[in-house]
Amino acid sequence: MVSVELFGLFRLDTGIKKMEADVSTVKELYPLLLAEAKRLDPKTGITAKDMDGCIVVVNGKQSNKRAKLKDGDKVMLMSPVCGG
């Protein structure tokens, strides 16, 4: 099992703060997170494209959706930030 935390707009848009999942890559998390978001709020606007553009941190180090995961890993997903 890996531990997953969502931050920023992902947390607001999905209603998910934390969850655990049995996956071997970050990308395998995306459909699980989308399904949970839709379960919590069937009208959620979050999409797979939104997930693809997120910032990924695995065990405190910036990573990407292709990152391999192992039991006990901690994954943080954050929406990209923009401003000016």
PEDACOR-V961509 format. One record per residue. N is the residue number from 1. PHI is phi in degrees with one decimal (none if undefined). D_CENTER is the distance of its C-alpha to the mean C-alpha in whole Angstrom. Layout:
# PEDACOR-V961509
n=N phi=PHI d_center=D_CENTER
n=N phi=PHI d_center=D_CENTER
This chain:
# PEDACOR-V961509
n=1 phi=none d_center=14
n=2 phi=-114.1 d_center=12
n=3 phi=-98.8 d_center=10
n=4 phi=-125.0 d_center=7
n=5 phi=-125.2 d_center=7
n=6 phi=-108.5 d_center=6
n=7 phi=-132.1 d_center=9
n=8 phi=64.0 d_center=11
n=9 phi=-63.3 d_center=11
n=10 phi=-60.0 d_center=8
n=11 phi=-64.5 d_center=9
n=12 phi=-65.5 d_center=12
n=13 phi=-73.3 d_center=12
n=14 phi=-97.8 d_center=10
n=15 phi=79.2 d_center=12
n=16 phi=-102.9 d_center=9
n=17 phi=-97.4 d_center=10
n=18 phi=-141.8 d_center=9
n=19 phi=-160.9 d_center=9
n=20 phi=-118.8 d_center=11
n=21 phi=-149.0 d_center=11
n=22 phi=-104.2 d_center=13
n=23 phi=-135.2 d_center=12
n=24 phi=-112.9 d_center=14
n=25 phi=-140.1 d_center=11
n=26 phi=-61.5 d_center=8
n=27 phi=-59.1 d_center=9
n=28 phi=-66.8 d_center=10
n=29 phi=-70.9 d_center=6
n=30 phi=-55.0 d_center=6
n=31 phi=-64.3 d_center=9
n=32 phi=-67.2 d_center=9
n=33 phi=-66.0 d_center=6
n=34 phi=-64.0 d_center=9
n=35 phi=-63.7 d_center=12
n=36 phi=-66.8 d_center=11
n=37 phi=-61.9 d_center=11
n=38 phi=-69.1 d_center=14
n=39 phi=-66.7 d_center=15
n=40 phi=-70.8 d_center=15
n=41 phi=-147.2 d_center=16
n=42 phi=-56.7 d_center=18
n=43 phi=-97.5 d_center=18
n=44 phi=-56.9 d_center=15
n=45 phi=-95.6 d_center=15
n=46 phi=-68.5 d_center=11
n=47 phi=-129.7 d_center=12
n=48 phi=-62.0 d_center=10
n=49 phi=-63.7 d_center=12
n=50 phi=-61.3 d_center=10
n=51 phi=-64.7 d_center=7
n=52 phi=-61.3 d_center=9
n=53 phi=-93.0 d_center=10
n=54 phi=-79.1 d_center=8
n=55 phi=-87.7 d_center=9
n=56 phi=-114.2 d_center=8
n=57 phi=-127.2 d_center=10
n=58 phi=-117.8 d_center=11
n=59 phi=51.4 d_center=14
n=60 phi=84.7 d_center=14
n=61 phi=-121.1 d_center=15
n=62 phi=-59.7 d_center=13
n=63 phi=-141.7 d_center=12
n=64 phi=-148.9 d_center=11
n=65 phi=-67.8 d_center=10
n=66 phi=-87.7 d_center=13
n=67 phi=-61.1 d_center=13
n=68 phi=-78.5 d_center=14
n=69 phi=-120.2 d_center=13
n=70 phi=-131.9 d_center=16
n=71 phi=-51.7 d_center=17
n=72 phi=94.5 d_center=16
n=73 phi=-64.7 d_center=13
n=74 phi=-116.1 d_center=11
n=75 phi=-113.6 d_center=8
n=76 phi=-118.7 d_center=7
n=77 phi=-118.6 d_center=4
n=78 phi=-130.4 d_center=7
n=79 phi=-71.8 d_center=9
n=80 phi=-62.7 d_center=12
n=81 phi=-108.0 d_center=15
n=82 phi=-137.8 d_center=19
n=83 phi=175.4 d_center=22
n=84 phi=-176.8 d_center=25
